[in-house]
Structures are given as structure tokens and as C-alpha cells.
Amino acid sequence: MKLPALFSAPHRIFFWEAIVLALLLMGAWAWDMAARYGGWGTPPVWTLPPLWWHGLSMVYGMLPCFMFGFLMTALPKWVGGPALTLPRYLPAALAVGGGWLLLLMAPAALLVGGALVMAGWAWGLYQLARSAWIGPKGRHDGYVYGVLLPLAWGWLSGALALGALAEKAGNGVDIALQAGLWGFALPIFFVVAHRMVPFFTQSALAHYRAERPRLHLFLGLGALMLHGLLQILGAWYWTWLPDGVGAVAVGLLAWRWQPWRVRKIPMLAMLHLAVVWLALGLALSCLQSLLQLAGVAWAGWGPLHVLTLGFMCSLLLGMGTRVSLGHSGRSFSWDRRIWPLFLIFQFVPLLRLAGDFLASGAWWHPFVLASVLWLMVFAVWGIPYLGIYCRPRPDGQPG
């Protein structure tokens, strides 16, 4: 029996789930923002505090689906091993997707849905680790450890979040959110950028040498993880130190990658701009910590959203488009919408940052505009790909 095309490659099913989750989750969040900050009617009824739901669903819902789709496609190639077969990736996709479907449709089944997500995550992590072990290059590739260790940490953090929710331990949920964002999500995105941005750039430009300085990688990863640890310990007044070091390290890295040389190549420019956002977000976080140390409250959650929206979501748009087109037998010129969509999306982190300086009540509040614009861009970008994932490659090749 021939399986549907949706199940024929790991990126297809995981990206399909990720886009559907993103639209559902951000649709509800945009509704909440519009009601609470713009006065657009009544906000939705949440079964958890809204900030918990928003943070948990992004860090442990949408983002891991994109990560597994990418890593289950790319990591076997990194280590020189065989591609993952259906029995190795489909159980993870079905468990993660089914768990989140249960969480959305029956919030009372929190523990069952969460356990399904964690089971799928564990299976996916095991299969990636197995690929790294049997691949000829796996045990000697630092990037493999750079994604597998944060992925394992993310599983532990997700399990902590689930246990804390079961016990109604608010402090545990807060710790799980900090641990998941700073020890799992941001590090994996940074490791992938460090490996892939110079690789893709070298393949497109003549006389370009791919530079992957390990010092910048270690400083950036150390800054992210130390920030998270300090937040968990309540020592927020010291976060300026890792943030400042990280901002300088990533900023120098972005400069060494020569982003000005790819300004006419949209598929590469998106990736380079995402890295610039990472440096800017760390710099703003450093400034915020220094001002708090001086007794000045500034920017709220703005710097954090520069990292999540500016860096992670921008990189996601670029890498998601690249993988979706490259592995569907289509040229990068097929999606001519992506560059203008990406440029429009750059207003989202700016609007979100601006919202921390304005009072709520106006229909045009930046929080409202940012959430609605996020939803619109991802809908216009993602919905056409949902159909592509469900159709065989036009060139007849597997993938």
C-alpha cells in the first residue's frame, strides 16, 4: 500500500504540524491581544494563565515541530548516515501532533496530551541520537552534540513543566519556561545558524570562505545558557554580563559572515538578518539588565521578543522555506512571495518592542498589530506549503 505523500519524509509531516499549530496558537493569542490591549471584545477563556499558555505552546509546541522536521532531515546528512525511514520518524510525529491536538481539543486531558508529546519527543530524540551513533562522522561532529544536548535538555524542561502543571506549582512552570527558552530553543537555533549560514553562503558566492569560529559559538551558547541560569536563580541583575559578551560575540560573527554580499540573494539575506537580530536582542537585554541594576524599569518583555521574533522566527521563515522548496523538487525562485513577506515580518519585533512603551486601550496598540501581523505573514507563507507537503515531488524523486 502506498503511503500518503505527507508521510514520505520527516520534514513534511513535522512542518505540516508546525504550521497548523502556529496558526491555531497564534490565532488565539492575537485574539487575546486584541481584546486585552485593543479593546476588541472579550478575550478567550484560558485553562492556564495566558502567559504560561503562550510561552509553553511556543517553546514546547510549534518550535520543536520545526526542529524535528529539520533535524530528522539534515542530521543524517551531517553524519554521513542513511536517511531516516518511516518507522523511525512517524511515531514521533504522530505522538507529538496527537498530543497537541488533545491539548487543544480537550484541555482537561492535560496530562495525557502532555505525556503523548513527551513520548514523541523522546522517540525522536532517540532516533536522532541513533543516527549520530551509526553515522561515520557522528561521534566527531561537535554540531551534532550542539543540537542533541539542548534537545535532551528541552525534553527534561518539558517534563518539568508537565509535572509542575500537574502539581499546580507555578514556580516550576516559570523555571521550565526559562530553562526551555534559554537552554533549549535559542541554543539550537544558534547552533543551526552557526553551521548552516556560512555553508549556504559559500555555496552561492564566489571567493567566499565559510568561517565557523568555535570561540564565537562557545561564547554565544555560554551567554544564552548562563542568562537562563541567572534568571532561574533570580539573579537577573547579573544577566548584563552574559548578554553583553554574547552580543559582542554574535555581532562580530555576523560581521565576519559579510551579510552585505548577499543583499541581492533573498534566501541568504533572510538568514544573515536573523543573526543580526540575535546580536541586537542580546544587546537590548544587556541594556535592560544594566538599567534595572540602576533602578530603572525598561522595555518589559521587549528584548526577549526581539530574540524570539526577530531571531528565531526570521530564521524559521528562511530555513523553513529553504528546506520545503529544496526537498520538494522546486527551485528557490518558486516562492517569490517570501522576500516581501520576510521584510513585512521585520516590523513584528519592532512593533512588539514598541508596545512596552505604550499604555493599552487603543485599537492600534503595537501588541495587537504585532500579533495580527505575525499571524497574517505566517498564514500567507505557510498555507500554500501545507498543500505541497501533501503532494509528491513533481520530479518523481523521493523526499
C-alpha positions, 0 to 999 in steps of 0.5 A: 500500500502506498503511503500518503505523500505527507508521510514520505519524509520527516520534514513534511509531516513535522512542518505540516504540524508546525504550521497548523499549530502556529496558526491555531496558537497564534490565532488565539493569542492575537485574539487575546491581544486584541481584546486585552490591549485593543479593546476588541471584545472579550478575550478567550477563556484560558485553562492556564494563565495566558502567559504560561499558555503562550510561552509553553505552546511556543517553546514546547509546541510549534518550535520543536515541530520545526526542529524535528522536521529539520533535524530528522532531515539534515542530521543524517546528512551531517553524519554521513548516515542513511536517511531516516525511514518511516518507522523511525520518524512517524511515531514521533510525529504522530505522538507529538501532533496527537498530543497537541491536538488533545491539548487543544481539543480537550484541555482537561486531558492535560496530562495525557496530551502532555505525556503523548508529546513527551513520548514523541519527543523522546522517540525522536530524540532517540532516533536522532541520537541513533543516527549520530551513533551509526553515522561515520562522522557522528561521534566527531561532529561537535554540531551534532552534540550542539543540537542533541544536548539542548534537545535532551535538555528541552525534553527534561524542561518539558517534563518539568513543566508537565509535572509542575502543571500537574502539581499546580506549582507555578514556580516550576512552570516559570523555571521550565519556561526559562530553562526551555527558552534559554537552554533549549530553543535559542541554543539550537537555533544558534547552533543551526545558524552557526553551521548552516549560514556560512555553508549556504553562503559559500555555496552561492558566492564566489571567493567566499570562505565559510568561517565557523569560529568555535570561540564565537559559538562557545561564547554565544551558547555560554551567554544564552545558557548562563542568562537562563541560569541567572534568571532561574536563580533570580539573579537577573541583575547579573544577566548584563554580563552574559548578554553583553559578551554574547552580543559582542560575540554574535555581532562580530560573527555576523560581521565576519559572515559579510551579510552585505554580499548577499543583499541581492540573494533573498534566501541568504539575506533572510538568514544573515538578518536573523543573526543580526537580530540575535546580536541586537536582542542580546544587546537590548537585554544587556541594556535592560539588565544594566538599567534595572541594576540602576533602578530603572524599569525598561522595555518589559518583555521587549528584548526577549521578543526581539530574540524570539521574533526577530531571531528565531522566527526570521530564521524559521521563515528562511530555513523553513522555506529553504528546506520545503522548496529544496526537498520538494523538487522546486527551485528557490525562485518558486516562492517569490512571495517570501522576500516581501513577506520576510521584510513585512515580518521585520516590523513584528519585533519592532512593533512588539518592542514598541508596545512596552512603551505604550499604555493599552486601550487603543485599537492600534496598540503595537501588541495587537498589530504585532500579533495580527501581523505575525499571524497574517505573514505566517498564514500567507507563507505557510498555507500554500506549503501545507498543500505541497507537503501533501503532494509528491515531488513533481520530479518523481524523486523521493523526499 
